[in-house]
Amino acid sequence: MQRVDNLPEITERGLLHKDDADGRPVRAIDVKTYPEVSAVSRLASHNNFTILIHLKVLTSRRNNFGVNEANLPPISQNSRAPVDLVTVLDTSGSMAGTKLALLKRAMGFVIQNLGPCDRLSVITFSSTAQRLFPLCRMTDTGRQEAIQAVNCLTSNGGTNIADGLRKGAKVMTDRKWKNPVGGMILLSDGQDTYNLSSQGGPHSRSEYQSLVPSTGLLIPVHAFGFGEDHDASLMHYISENSGGTFSFIEAEDVIQDAFAQCIGGLLSVVVQELQVEFECAHPRLQLGSIKAGSYKTSLMPDSRLGSIGVGDLYAEEERDFLVTVDIPVDASCEEMPLLKVKCIYSDPIRKEWVTLEEANELKIQRPETTGDLVVSVEVDRQRNRLRAAEAMEEARSAAERGNLGNAVNILKSCREALLETVSAQSGDQLCAALAAELKEMQERMANQRVYESSSGRAYVLSGLSSHMWQRATARGDSTNFTSLVQAYQTQSMVDMVTRSQTLCLGSSTPKPSARPARSQTMCLGSSSPQPSVRPALSFSARPQPR
């Protein structure tokens, strides 16, 4: 693994390190492994035996996330990694009126919630792109100047997404020094009218590739399709190829909530460049498949060692990966070690590389006979998530070929099979949420007009983006706390969305469209409910660093 910036390196076991301030242990990442069953007969082989690797970024004292914080001192801006954020915003003629007013308000919310160590640059594009202002620290003066600039935005002209991306990428590549976290937000409500051969429908990968800057997108681009007329396929392509997410803002007044959810994550990065390595613990074992969604995987030629490049993680985010091994017959073995897991990552706050080795190997029993074994609910629910994502992708491919009937049947069959699984029968919330989303997608593929001209394609692509990265995206009513489809939201995201929904910029008056929050919110990818939503802070006060 390539290491940069000459950061110091520490190696510890048990996935623990110590807080520099007081020497108390602070957990960084929790790693758990689960076998699909606890035992395999020593007289039988078991091919494609599934193992779940579960990661969770834990609550840290220095980040002040989670519960039991009453006795902790207030945290400073230094308690989280500062961000360089570039927003690339569509100001074409179609954004006139309510859309532009809502965009200004959403940007005002973003500006007010950045801290004095964070830097922001705003790029706008219509027929051409322009840099509204360079990367500036969001001090009190910086925030005031940024809000004034955003309030002066006007809409006119066509839609040149490629030029906006080029200027946004140039801001990032021209930095003489960098904040630890970098990100771009791209918003558009239309099709690129300057760089694609025709309007409407998806284009070839080579056409989309031509819109991406030649230097590449070196940081994640979180793309937001605004309304029903945007090019969802292009926005998804840009986000997917940069490691970002694609969100579908269906209702215009949800734009601020969607931005809030995104920055709630960006302002809580606690792990960077995470690499997960795993090795067969028994000499006769070999790795088979590695199922990691959109994350890059590698397998050594001898199939004994594999890795997953996870990248940056937000506080309290979880990731689940499935790997398979072929378990051989072994008459002399009563217990078989299967897997050893190691995590390597950069700590953006302590500015050091950390290597964390799991204290115990995953083992299974090898009795002569096993009888009826209980399938792991944890493994089963992640199989369901991956099967649902595969069904979504297969249905989308069928829909793009015009075969909506087949697409609907794929989603329907997957949903019916999912509801019969062990985890669904046990009342698992992830399965209930996946079933609800599969049903919603069926309805959005009711006919070609709904799929292409309305909301079907964008909703499906945003769902795929969420499940393949295991990261929250906005789609449909997903930012509504009463929605079943709340994918991978962390507490910092929930807090920021609550703040958005509760207060108007510069006012203590609640937004008319504020949604009631449930006392407990179940997130996809999490087996336990989140703590109740905290009250939002006034915008007139300095936002609490995340």
C-alpha positions as CSV (number, residue, x, y, z in Angstrom):
1,M,0.0,0.0,0.0
2,Q,1.4,3.4,-1.0
3,R,1.9,5.8,2.0
4,V,2.0,9.5,1.5
5,D,3.0,12.6,3.5
6,N,5.6,10.7,5.5
7,L,3.2,10.1,8.3
8,P,4.4,8.2,11.4
9,E,3.2,4.7,11.7
10,I,1.9,2.8,14.7
11,T,0.9,-0.9,14.9
12,E,-1.4,-2.1,17.6
13,R,-3.6,-5.1,18.3
14,G,-7.2,-5.4,19.3
15,L,-8.3,-2.4,17.2
16,L,-7.5,0.1,19.9
17,H,-5.3,3.2,20.2
18,K,-4.8,5.8,22.9
19,D,-6.0,9.4,23.0
20,D,-2.9,11.7,23.0
21,A,-4.6,14.1,25.5
22,D,-5.1,11.8,28.5
23,G,-3.8,8.4,27.5
24,R,-7.2,6.8,27.7
25,P,-7.9,4.1,25.1
26,V,-10.1,5.3,22.2
27,R,-11.5,2.7,19.9
28,A,-11.1,3.6,16.2
29,I,-12.6,0.7,14.2
30,D,-14.4,-2.3,15.4
31,V,-14.0,-5.4,13.3
32,K,-16.1,-8.5,13.6
33,T,-16.2,-11.6,11.5
34,Y,-19.1,-14.1,11.2
35,P,-19.1,-17.5,9.6
36,E,-22.3,-18.5,7.8
37,V,-22.6,-21.5,10.1
38,S,-20.6,-22.3,13.2
39,A,-19.5,-25.9,12.2
40,V,-18.7,-28.0,9.2
41,S,-18.3,-31.8,9.4
42,R,-14.7,-32.8,9.3
43,L,-15.7,-35.6,6.9
44,A,-17.3,-33.3,4.4
45,S,-16.1,-30.4,2.3
46,H,-18.0,-27.1,1.9
47,N,-17.3,-25.0,-1.1
48,N,-18.1,-21.2,-1.2
49,F,-18.4,-21.0,2.5
50,T,-19.3,-17.4,3.3
51,I,-17.6,-15.2,5.9
52,L,-18.8,-11.7,6.8
53,I,-16.3,-9.0,7.6
54,H,-18.1,-6.2,9.5
55,L,-16.5,-2.9,10.1
56,K,-17.8,0.0,12.3
57,V,-16.1,3.3,12.9
58,L,-16.7,3.8,16.6
59,T,-17.6,6.8,18.7
60,S,-14.5,8.7,19.6
61,R,-14.1,11.1,22.5
62,R,-12.2,13.5,20.3
63,N,-15.1,13.7,17.8
64,N,-17.8,13.9,20.4
65,F,-20.2,11.6,18.5
66,G,-22.7,9.3,20.1
67,V,-24.2,9.2,23.6
68,N,-23.0,9.7,27.2
69,E,-21.4,13.0,26.4
70,A,-22.8,15.0,29.3
71,N,-19.5,15.0,31.2
72,L,-17.2,15.7,28.3
73,P,-15.7,19.1,27.8
74,P,-16.7,21.1,24.7
75,I,-14.7,20.1,21.6
76,S,-12.8,22.5,19.4
77,Q,-12.5,22.9,15.7
78,N,-9.4,20.7,15.9
79,S,-11.5,17.8,17.1
80,R,-12.4,16.9,13.5
81,A,-10.6,17.0,10.2
82,P,-11.1,20.2,8.3
83,V,-12.6,20.1,4.8
84,D,-11.8,21.6,1.4
85,L,-15.2,21.7,-0.4
86,V,-15.9,22.7,-4.0
87,T,-19.6,23.1,-5.0
88,V,-20.3,23.0,-8.8
89,L,-23.8,24.5,-9.3
90,D,-26.1,24.6,-12.3
91,T,-27.3,28.2,-12.9
92,S,-28.8,27.6,-16.4
93,G,-32.1,29.1,-17.5
94,S,-34.1,26.1,-16.2
95,M,-33.0,26.9,-12.7
96,A,-34.9,30.2,-12.7
97,G,-37.4,31.0,-10.0
98,T,-38.1,28.6,-7.1
99,K,-35.2,26.3,-7.9
100,L,-32.6,29.0,-7.8
101,A,-34.1,30.4,-4.6
102,L,-34.0,27.0,-2.9
103,L,-30.4,26.4,-4.1
104,K,-29.3,29.8,-2.6
105,R,-31.0,28.8,0.7
106,A,-29.4,25.3,0.7
107,M,-25.9,26.9,0.0
108,G,-26.5,29.3,2.8
109,F,-27.1,26.3,5.1
110,V,-23.9,24.7,3.9
111,I,-21.9,27.9,4.4
112,Q,-23.3,28.4,8.0
113,N,-22.3,24.9,9.0
114,L,-18.7,25.0,7.8
115,G,-16.1,26.0,10.4
116,P,-13.2,28.5,10.3
117,C,-10.7,25.8,9.3
118,D,-12.9,24.6,6.4
119,R,-12.5,26.1,3.0
120,L,-15.1,26.5,0.3
121,S,-15.1,27.4,-3.4
122,V,-18.2,27.9,-5.5
123,I,-18.2,27.2,-9.3
124,T,-21.3,28.0,-11.3
125,F,-22.1,26.8,-14.8
126,S,-24.6,27.6,-17.5
127,S,-23.4,28.0,-21.1
128,T,-19.9,28.3,-19.6
129,A,-18.5,27.9,-16.1
130,Q,-17.0,30.5,-13.8
131,R,-15.4,30.4,-10.4
132,L,-17.5,32.6,-8.1
133,F,-14.6,32.7,-5.5
134,P,-11.5,30.6,-4.8
135,L,-11.1,28.3,-1.8
136,C,-11.7,30.5,1.2
137,R,-11.7,29.8,4.9
138,M,-15.2,29.9,6.4
139,T,-14.4,32.4,9.2
140,D,-17.1,34.8,10.1
141,T,-15.9,37.2,7.4
142,G,-15.5,34.3,4.9
143,R,-19.0,33.1,5.5
144,Q,-20.4,36.5,5.1
145,E,-18.7,37.1,1.8
146,A,-19.6,33.6,0.6
147,I,-23.3,34.2,1.4
148,Q,-23.3,37.5,-0.4
149,A,-21.8,35.9,-3.5
150,V,-24.3,33.1,-3.5
151,N,-27.2,35.5,-3.1
152,C,-26.1,37.3,-6.3
153,L,-26.5,34.2,-8.4
154,T,-28.7,34.6,-11.5
155,S,-29.9,31.9,-14.0
156,N,-29.6,32.0,-17.8
157,G,-28.2,30.1,-20.7
158,G,-27.6,26.4,-21.4
159,T,-26.1,23.6,-19.4
160,N,-22.4,22.9,-19.7
161,I,-21.7,20.3,-17.0
162,A,-18.3,19.4,-18.4
163,D,-17.0,22.9,-18.1
164,G,-18.2,23.2,-14.5
165,L,-16.4,19.9,-13.7
166,R,-13.2,21.1,-15.3
167,K,-13.2,24.3,-13.3
168,G,-14.0,22.5,-10.1
169,A,-11.3,19.9,-10.6
170,K,-8.8,22.7,-11.4
171,V,-9.5,24.3,-8.0
172,M,-8.6,21.1,-6.4
173,T,-5.5,20.3,-8.4
174,D,-4.1,23.8,-8.1
175,R,-4.1,23.7,-4.3
176,K,-0.7,24.5,-2.8
177,W,-1.7,22.9,0.5
178,K,-4.6,20.8,1.3
179,N,-7.0,20.2,4.2
180,P,-7.1,16.5,5.1
181,V,-10.6,16.0,3.7
182,G,-11.7,17.0,0.2
183,G,-15.0,16.8,-1.6
184,M,-17.0,18.2,-4.5
185,I,-20.8,18.7,-4.7
186,L,-22.2,18.7,-8.2
187,L,-25.8,19.8,-8.8
188,S,-27.7,20.0,-12.1
189,D,-31.3,19.9,-13.2
190,G,-30.7,19.2,-16.9
191,Q,-28.8,17.5,-19.6
192,D,-25.4,18.7,-20.8
193,T,-26.4,20.7,-23.9
194,Y,-22.9,21.3,-25.2
195,N,-20.9,18.1,-25.0
196,L,-23.2,15.1,-25.8
197,S,-24.4,14.0,-29.2
198,S,-28.1,13.9,-28.4
199,Q,-30.4,14.8,-25.5
200,G,-32.4,12.3,-23.5
201,G,-31.6,8.8,-22.4
202,P,-28.3,7.3,-21.4
203,H,-25.2,7.6,-23.6
204,S,-22.1,5.5,-24.1
205,R,-19.4,5.3,-21.5
206,S,-17.0,6.9,-23.9
207,E,-19.3,9.9,-24.3
208,Y,-19.6,10.3,-20.5
209,Q,-15.9,9.8,-20.1
210,S,-15.3,12.7,-22.4
211,L,-17.0,15.0,-19.9
212,V,-14.7,14.1,-17.1
213,P,-11.6,16.3,-16.8
214,S,-8.5,14.7,-18.4
215,T,-6.7,15.0,-15.1
216,G,-9.4,12.7,-13.6
217,L,-11.5,13.4,-10.5
218,L,-9.0,13.0,-7.7
219,I,-11.6,13.4,-5.0
220,P,-15.1,12.1,-4.5
221,V,-17.8,14.0,-6.4
222,H,-21.2,13.8,-4.7
223,A,-23.7,14.4,-7.6
224,F,-27.2,15.6,-7.1
225,G,-29.8,15.3,-9.8
226,F,-32.4,18.1,-9.3
227,G,-35.9,17.4,-10.5
228,E,-37.1,15.0,-13.2
229,D,-35.2,16.4,-16.3
230,H,-31.6,15.9,-15.2
231,D,-29.3,13.3,-16.8
232,A,-29.3,10.6,-14.1
233,S,-27.0,8.3,-16.0
234,L,-24.4,11.0,-16.4
235,M,-24.6,12.1,-12.8
236,H,-24.3,8.5,-11.6
237,Y,-21.4,7.9,-13.9
238,I,-19.5,10.9,-12.6
239,S,-20.1,10.0,-8.9
240,E,-19.4,6.3,-9.4
241,N,-16.0,6.9,-11.1
242,S,-14.8,9.4,-8.5
243,G,-15.9,7.4,-5.4
244,G,-18.8,9.7,-4.6
245,T,-22.5,9.2,-4.3
246,F,-25.5,10.1,-6.5
247,S,-28.6,11.5,-5.0
248,F,-32.0,12.2,-6.6
249,I,-33.7,15.3,-5.4
250,E,-37.2,14.6,-6.5
251,A,-39.1,17.3,-4.6
252,E,-37.5,20.7,-5.0
253,D,-37.8,21.7,-1.3
254,V,-35.7,18.7,-0.2
255,I,-32.5,20.2,-1.7
256,Q,-31.3,21.7,1.6
257,D,-31.9,18.4,3.5
258,A,-30.0,16.5,0.8
259,F,-27.0,18.9,1.1
260,A,-27.3,18.7,4.9
261,Q,-27.0,14.9,4.8
262,C,-24.0,15.1,2.5
263,I,-22.0,17.6,4.6
264,G,-23.0,15.8,7.8
265,G,-20.9,13.0,6.5
266,L,-18.0,15.1,5.1
267,L,-17.7,17.0,8.4
268,S,-17.2,13.7,10.3
269,V,-14.4,11.9,8.5
270,V,-12.3,10.1,11.1
271,V,-10.7,7.3,9.0
272,Q,-8.9,7.9,5.6
273,E,-7.5,5.6,2.9
274,L,-8.6,2.5,4.8
275,Q,-7.3,-0.8,3.4
276,V,-8.8,-4.0,4.7
277,E,-6.5,-7.0,4.3
278,F,-7.5,-10.6,5.1
279,E,-5.5,-13.8,5.0
280,C,-6.5,-17.5,5.2
281,A,-5.5,-18.8,8.6
282,H,-5.4,-22.5,7.7
283,P,-2.7,-23.7,5.3
284,R,-5.2,-25.7,3.2
285,L,-7.7,-22.8,2.7
286,Q,-8.0,-20.6,-0.4
287,L,-10.1,-17.5,-0.9
288,G,-12.8,-17.6,-3.5
289,S,-14.9,-14.5,-4.2
290,I,-14.8,-11.1,-2.6
291,K,-18.1,-9.2,-2.7
292,A,-17.5,-5.5,-1.9
293,G,-19.9,-3.6,-4.1
294,S,-18.1,-0.6,-5.8
295,Y,-15.0,-0.9,-3.7
296,K,-11.8,-2.1,-5.4
297,T,-10.7,-5.6,-4.4
298,S,-7.6,-7.6,-5.1
299,L,-6.7,-11.2,-4.6
300,M,-3.1,-12.5,-4.6
301,P,-2.2,-15.2,-7.2
302,D,-2.1,-17.9,-4.5
303,S,-5.6,-17.0,-3.4
304,R,-4.4,-16.8,0.2
305,L,-4.5,-13.1,0.7
306,G,-7.1,-10.5,-0.4
307,S,-7.7,-6.8,0.2
308,I,-10.4,-4.2,-0.2
309,G,-9.7,-0.5,-0.7
310,V,-12.3,1.3,1.4
311,G,-11.0,4.8,1.5
312,D,-12.5,7.4,3.8
313,L,-15.1,6.6,6.4
314,Y,-17.4,8.9,8.5
315,A,-17.9,8.5,12.2
316,E,-20.2,5.6,13.0
317,E,-20.3,4.4,9.4
318,E,-20.4,0.6,8.9
319,R,-19.2,-1.5,6.1
320,D,-20.0,-5.2,5.4
321,F,-18.1,-7.4,3.0
322,L,-18.6,-11.1,2.1
323,V,-15.7,-13.4,1.2
324,T,-15.9,-17.1,0.4
325,V,-13.5,-19.9,1.1
326,D,-13.5,-23.6,0.1
327,I,-13.4,-25.7,3.2
328,P,-11.7,-29.2,2.6
329,V,-12.3,-32.5,4.2
330,D,-10.0,-32.8,7.2
331,A,-10.5,-35.9,9.4
332,S,-7.8,-34.8,11.9
333,C,-9.1,-31.4,12.6
334,E,-11.6,-30.6,15.4
335,E,-11.4,-26.8,15.1
336,M,-10.3,-24.9,12.0
337,P,-9.1,-21.3,11.8
338,L,-10.4,-19.6,8.8
339,L,-9.5,-15.9,8.5
340,K,-7.2,-13.2,9.9
341,V,-8.2,-9.5,9.3
342,K,-6.0,-6.4,9.4
343,C,-6.9,-2.7,8.8
344,I,-4.5,0.0,7.7
345,Y,-5.6,3.6,7.6
346,S,-4.6,7.2,8.0
347,D,-5.8,9.1,11.0
348,P,-6.5,12.6,9.6
349,I,-6.5,14.2,13.1
350,R,-3.4,12.5,14.6
351,K,-1.7,12.6,11.2
352,E,-0.3,9.1,11.4
353,W,-0.8,5.7,9.8
354,V,-2.4,3.1,12.0
355,T,-2.2,-0.7,11.5
356,L,-4.9,-2.5,13.5
357,E,-4.8,-6.3,13.7
358,E,-7.7,-8.3,14.9
359,A,-6.8,-10.0,18.2
360,N,-8.5,-13.4,17.3
361,E,-8.8,-15.5,14.2
362,L,-12.2,-16.6,13.0
363,K,-12.6,-20.3,13.7
364,I,-15.3,-23.0,13.1
365,Q,-15.8,-26.4,14.7
366,R,-15.1,-29.6,12.7
367,P,-17.1,-32.4,14.5
368,E,-17.8,-35.7,12.8
369,T,-21.5,-34.8,12.5
370,T,-23.2,-31.4,12.8
371,G,-26.9,-32.0,12.8
372,D,-29.1,-29.0,12.0
373,L,-27.2,-25.8,12.1
374,V,-28.5,-22.3,12.4
375,V,-27.6,-19.9,9.6
376,S,-26.0,-16.7,10.8
377,V,-28.6,-13.9,10.6
378,E,-25.7,-11.4,10.1
379,V,-24.4,-13.2,7.1
380,D,-27.9,-13.8,5.7
381,R,-29.0,-10.1,5.9
382,Q,-25.8,-9.0,4.0
383,R,-26.5,-11.6,1.4
384,N,-29.9,-10.1,1.0
385,R,-28.5,-6.6,0.6
386,L,-26.1,-7.8,-2.1
387,R,-28.8,-9.9,-3.9
388,A,-31.1,-6.8,-3.8
389,A,-28.4,-4.6,-5.3
390,E,-27.7,-7.2,-8.0
391,A,-31.5,-7.4,-8.8
392,M,-31.6,-3.6,-9.0
393,E,-28.8,-3.5,-11.5
394,E,-30.2,-6.4,-13.5
395,A,-33.6,-4.7,-13.6
396,R,-32.1,-1.4,-14.6
397,S,-30.3,-3.1,-17.5
398,A,-33.5,-4.7,-18.7
399,A,-35.3,-1.4,-18.4
400,E,-32.7,0.4,-20.5
401,R,-33.3,-2.2,-23.2
402,G,-37.0,-1.3,-23.1
403,N,-38.0,-4.6,-21.4
404,L,-39.9,-3.1,-18.4
405,G,-42.0,-6.3,-17.9
406,N,-38.8,-8.3,-17.3
407,A,-37.4,-5.6,-15.1
408,V,-40.5,-5.6,-12.8
409,N,-40.4,-9.4,-12.6
410,I,-36.8,-9.4,-11.5
411,L,-37.5,-7.0,-8.7
412,K,-40.7,-8.9,-7.7
413,S,-38.9,-12.2,-7.6
414,C,-36.1,-10.8,-5.6
415,R,-38.5,-9.3,-3.1
416,E,-40.5,-12.5,-2.7
417,A,-37.3,-14.5,-2.2
418,L,-35.9,-12.0,0.3
419,L,-39.0,-12.1,2.5
420,E,-38.6,-15.9,2.8
421,T,-35.0,-15.7,4.2
422,V,-33.9,-16.4,7.7
423,S,-33.2,-12.8,8.5
424,A,-36.5,-11.5,7.1
425,Q,-38.4,-14.2,9.0
426,S,-36.7,-13.0,12.2
427,G,-38.1,-9.5,11.7
428,D,-34.8,-7.9,10.5
429,Q,-35.2,-4.2,9.7
430,L,-32.7,-4.2,6.9
431,C,-34.8,-6.8,5.0
432,A,-38.0,-4.9,5.6
433,A,-36.3,-1.7,4.2
434,L,-34.9,-3.6,1.2
435,A,-38.4,-5.1,0.5
436,A,-40.0,-1.6,0.6
437,E,-37.4,-0.2,-1.8
438,L,-37.7,-3.1,-4.3
439,K,-41.5,-2.5,-4.3
440,E,-41.0,1.2,-4.8
441,M,-38.7,0.5,-7.8
442,Q,-41.3,-1.8,-9.3
443,E,-43.8,1.0,-9.2
444,R,-41.3,3.4,-10.8
445,M,-40.9,1.0,-13.7
446,A,-44.6,0.8,-14.4
447,N,-44.2,2.2,-18.0
448,Q,-41.5,3.8,-20.2
449,R,-42.7,7.3,-19.5
450,V,-42.4,6.9,-15.7
451,Y,-39.0,5.2,-16.0
452,E,-37.4,7.6,-18.5
453,S,-39.2,10.9,-18.3
454,S,-40.2,11.0,-14.7
455,S,-38.4,9.4,-11.8
456,G,-37.7,5.7,-12.3
457,R,-34.1,5.8,-13.7
458,A,-32.9,8.4,-11.2
459,Y,-34.4,6.6,-8.2
460,V,-32.9,3.2,-9.2
461,L,-29.5,4.7,-9.8
462,S,-29.5,6.6,-6.6
463,G,-30.5,3.4,-4.7
464,L,-27.7,1.5,-6.5
465,S,-25.2,4.2,-5.5
466,S,-26.2,3.9,-1.9
467,H,-26.1,0.1,-1.6
468,M,-22.9,-0.4,-3.6
469,W,-21.0,2.2,-1.5
470,Q,-23.0,1.5,1.7
471,R,-23.4,5.2,2.1
472,A,-26.5,7.4,2.5
473,T,-28.0,9.0,-0.6
474,A,-31.1,11.1,-0.9
475,R,-33.9,9.7,-3.0
476,G,-37.7,9.8,-2.8
477,D,-38.6,10.5,0.9
478,S,-35.4,9.0,2.3
479,T,-34.5,12.2,4.3
480,N,-37.9,11.9,6.0
481,F,-37.4,10.3,9.4
482,T,-40.7,8.4,9.0
483,S,-39.4,6.7,5.8
484,L,-38.5,3.0,5.7
485,V,-35.8,3.8,3.1
486,Q,-33.1,5.4,5.3
487,A,-29.9,4.0,3.9
488,Y,-26.8,4.0,6.0
489,Q,-27.4,7.3,7.7
490,T,-25.0,8.1,10.6
491,Q,-25.9,10.2,13.6
492,S,-24.0,13.2,12.3
493,M,-26.1,13.0,9.1
494,V,-29.3,12.7,11.1
495,D,-28.3,15.7,13.3
496,M,-27.5,17.8,10.3
497,V,-30.8,16.9,8.5
498,T,-32.7,17.6,11.6
499,R,-31.0,21.0,11.8
500,S,-32.0,21.7,8.2
501,Q,-35.6,20.6,8.7
502,T,-36.1,22.5,12.0
503,L,-34.8,25.9,11.3
504,C,-34.8,28.4,8.5
505,L,-31.5,30.2,7.7
506,G,-31.0,33.1,10.0
507,S,-34.3,32.6,11.8
508,S,-35.6,30.6,14.7
509,T,-38.9,30.0,12.8
510,P,-39.3,26.3,11.9
511,K,-39.6,25.4,8.2
512,P,-43.2,24.8,7.2
513,S,-42.2,21.5,5.6
514,A,-40.3,20.2,8.7
515,R,-40.9,16.5,9.1
516,P,-41.6,14.9,12.5
517,A,-38.7,12.8,13.7
518,R,-39.2,9.3,15.1
519,S,-37.8,8.6,18.5
520,Q,-35.7,5.9,17.0
521,T,-34.5,5.5,13.4
522,M,-33.4,2.2,11.9
523,C,-30.6,2.6,9.3
524,L,-29.9,0.1,6.6
525,G,-26.7,-1.6,7.3
526,S,-27.1,-1.3,11.0
527,S,-28.6,-4.0,13.3
528,S,-29.6,-1.6,16.0
529,P,-31.7,1.6,16.2
530,Q,-30.1,4.9,16.3
531,P,-30.4,7.1,19.3
532,S,-33.3,9.6,19.3
533,V,-32.7,12.6,17.1
534,R,-31.1,15.5,19.0
535,P,-32.6,19.0,18.9
536,A,-31.2,21.3,16.2
537,L,-29.1,24.3,17.0
538,S,-29.8,27.9,16.0
539,F,-28.1,29.1,12.9
540,S,-27.2,32.3,14.8
541,A,-24.9,30.3,17.0
542,R,-21.6,28.8,15.8
543,P,-22.3,25.3,14.5
544,Q,-20.9,22.6,16.7
545,P,-17.9,21.0,14.9
546,R,-18.5,17.5,13.7
